[in-house]
Amino acid sequence: MSVSPLRRAAIVAVGSELLTPLRTDTNSLFITEQLGALGIEVVLKMVVGDRHDEIAHAVRGAMARAELVVLTGGLGPTDDDVTRDVVARVLGRQLREWPEITVSIRQRFSARGWEMPEINRRQAMVPEGAEVLPNVQGTAPGLWIETDEGVIVLLPGPPRELHPMLTRLISDKLAHRASGELLARRVLRITGRTESHTDEVVQPLYAQWASGRVPITATILAALGQIELHLTARAIARAEAEAALTGASQEVVGLLGSDVYSTDGQALEAVVGDLLVARGFRIAVAESCTGGLITSRLTDVAGSSRYVDRAIVSYSNGAKTALLGVSDTLLAEHGAVSEAVALAMANGIRDDAGVDVGVGVTGIAGPGGGTSEKPVGTVAIAVVTPDASRVRIARFMGEREHVKFQSAQGALDMLRRLLLGS
Amino acid sequence: MSVSPLRRAAIVAVGSELLTPLRTDTNSLFITEQLGALGIEVVLKMVVGDRHDEIAHAVRGAMARAELVVLTGGLGPTDDDVTRDVVARVLGRQLREWPEITVSIRQRFSARGWEMPEINRRQAMVPEGAEVLPNVQGTAPGLWIETDEGVIVLLPGPPRELHPMLTRLISDKLAHRASGELLARRVLRITGRTESHTDEVVQPLYAQWASGRVPITATILAALGQIELHLTARAIARAEAEAALTGASQEVVGLLGSDVYSTDGQALEAVVGDLLVARGFRIAVAESCTGGLITSRLTDVAGSSRYVDRAIVSYSNGAKTALLGVSDTLLAEHGAVSEAVALAMANGIRDDAGVDVGVGVTGIAGPGGGTSEKPVGTVAIAVVTPDASRVRIARFMGEREHVKFQSAQGALDMLRRLLLGS
């Protein structure tokens, strides 16, 4: 039996529903994160349906590429749950029923006043030489199987069953088999620059990071309304990896300044929330085309009731006049999508609520409503604080929901920069 | 060269960022949907990093399982874009630069006043016998390579480049190589029942569907705030497949009634929008714990300005009193999270806006703010229409964002049922 450290992992997600256009495997993200904490790198992910031959082929392929193979799903009691059987067959091991598992599943059922259906006995089948991983959230136990080449782990598909089982493995069996190194990651989030412009500025750092004492690799990615820079460090000690990542983050901030809004993966709405708390400011938001999205994002943050006072979504012009004191004259003169109206909305709600910060956003989310002068995606954004006010007209591309998101992102970022005094 | 129809596909996504905990491959969902329209079933998905050996192993594994292999990503101009090279090597074919591609890339750059960096010539390298797929959105052309066993397609990773290229292939080269059958899919969405309860009722239909003239397979899935039933039919003619799916959907609706809110994948907010339009009703929403999410979802629907008048997010008690006419007495007597206050919020905004429908939601999204009597997740939901009013207290589980989503879902579903008169 091998005792060499586990360095490379392959994840195989089993389930025909994961091969439709409607579902995607997300368990592997959690697994990747957890394994990274032990320095185990995921080098391959696969998704296969509930079919013997496909699963068998995937398991053999995974074993050829990695010492640790993690399979998820297909441990249920029904006919299409075949992961156990296939793995036993691939390894050439017999399956045997473990009576103590049958008893514990039976108890789970009887605790709810039900009788255990006979098909559930399938979940008590264990390949020779395997260890059983108890499931605190369901009937399907997990399995840990050591082979000559490494380790195969079988985990149930439902996240609430998989998470506690894996967390336990990480601190116990897997920790003992890891190399002693770990992977630490950090995400820097950036606004106000394109991907290639960011890359151009940051590029000179890459080679330096890669050859550092604690090597760091970097990946740059364009997302809607922001750029992300992902840094990964490999080291023996957590503190050492984190220190290297902090150093690298500071170098990026040195080059990009306040365009970097977060160096720890924090969302923009959380960054804005912290700035509001730091200044002791309360906020009110007047939204038109964003339809409540800005406030919904602000209130996604735990504790946001400390600074969010209210919002008004004034979808109709009538609501803009009645609730925000935007005059008919202003609307007629400038049009609903204008800097003047956005500013009047921000000032109106700020005054009414008697708070420090007012935000006003009005625009054309599309697909209808555009004109040649103000095409779909035209959005006016205004922010008023006790120190200053700012207003701008932007033009966003994409579908209705993309325009909404980018408008919200633009408003939150304008507010962030104003609160920073930049 | 083979001319047998393509029935099985494998998708290989290339990119080290897709093996981190932060990104997932989503291109494969679009590809699966498009291939399904030609009856080509995806039997395997893989994700590998930007490494020669990993990609080569994945391509060989994919070719062993499927006649059509679709690779995405790794076609850029930089050193870590190696998909072209690896595929050429696996197939034992020479790469040659196509001058006309170099010219067209050079033109793309010069149109913006830039000079083409020399590294971009890498994108003009084409394996022997390959056909080039023009890229209307970027510099990386795609490739179509016929082999003795089937077809390998290389597509760029960015969705806006991949989508038009694949759409064209589907109506052209792939259509000619497909079997003539097609896969049609339909998603039924269900509220007010658990997964197992839904399964129990629908189960008897499965065997009947599977053995029908147009066979239908079904998968049931639990999502946040709803259950989904996915139906897939395989047939020669689109009309035949759709008719079978319509028949099957009607059988489900016959059993589950108005718990099925959509039989064509429509979102709940769109279904509610259609019902409001049908009745000629306008709506105003008073939100507390949902923080604008209900209105943001309602306004995600194109054309929602026809029926959404306004919303007020009254996060502070002061805002509830000032904007919605909820009296201090009511708040003191029943507490902010109560049926009485939710109803007062719904009536208050409905009267103020002078619209037909008012919605009021107030609750504790967490993680703080819960009490033993009203724990985190306690939410009061009220809906008032010209015909009736309804109010209830619900208790939702999960994190803050899950509570917000389920509260919004609960409010929209209550409104839907009230508008249906059920």
Interface residues (C-beta under 8 A of the other chain):
Chain A: S16 E17 L18 L19 T20 P21 L22 R23 T24 D25 T26 S28 L29 F30 T32 E33 G36 E41 V42 V43 L44 K45 M46 V47 V48 G49 R51 E54 H57 A58 G61 A64 R65 R185 V187 T219 L221 E228 H230 T232 V285 E287 T290 G291 G292 L293 I294 T295 S296 L298 T299 D300 A302 G303 S304 S305 V308 D309 R310 A311 I312 V313 S314 Y315 S316 G318 A319 A322 L323 D352 A353 A365 G366 P367 G368 G369 R400 E401 K404
Chain B: S16 E17 L18 L19 T20 P21 L22 R23 T24 D25 T26 S28 L29 F30 T32 E33 G36 E41 V42 V43 L44 K45 M46 V47 V48 G49 R51 E54 H57 A58 G61 A64 R65 R185 V187 T219 L221 E228 H230 T232 V285 E287 T290 G291 G292 L293 I294 T295 S296 L298 T299 D300 A302 G303 S304 S305 V308 D309 R310 A311 I312 V313 S314 Y315 S316 G318 A319 A322 L323 D352 A353 A365 G366 P367 G368 G369 R400 E401 K404
